[in-house]
Amino acid sequence: MSSILDEVYYDEIAESYDELHFDEQKRKAELILKELRISKEDKLLDVGCGTGKVTELFPCKVTGVDPSRELLKKAKIMVVQGVAEALTFSDKSFDVVISLTVIHHTLFEKAISEMRRVAKRDIVISVLKKAMSFKSIDSAIRKMLIVGKVVEERHDVIYFCKQNL
């Protein structure tokens, strides 16, 4: 699971989080928006949403989940405190599930399983290329999900996955 050290770190940097990460995460969100057809009626879950500022870019009904209480206090979207490995949502409750540069902080097989469980249609996961566990995460995504397109971004690899419909 997300370590307590990660949670403490993100609580401590909450005030400067968007300054540190928004531009980079925005580029990824814009790539996702170009690839996916998202309607205003769609429900989207952002796993590891941070402050939710990037999640606000998606033109649909958005919800974010993050373990950091301090980051969530800054959110202007609907948020739930929680971890990727134990999502507190019903099966197939979101049309789209995204997770941007978070998976390497998790027990990734459990996190992927949970994202797959709550997604109806699309799952998009970006993985930090420099993550020590990159090869294992790549293998797990390809084994556990139906990968459609893979896009290399500056720092991440973005996996566009579909659910069996």
Buried (B, 14 or more C-beta within 10 A) or exposed (E): BBEEEBBEEBBEBBEEBBEEBBEBBBBBBEBBEEBBEBEEEBBBBBBBBBBBBBBBEBEBBBBBBBBBEBBBEBBEBEBBBBBBBEBEBEEEBBBBBBBBBBBBBBBBBBBBBBBBBBBBBBBBBBBBEEBEBBEEBBEBBEEBBEBEEBBEBEBBBBBBBBBEE
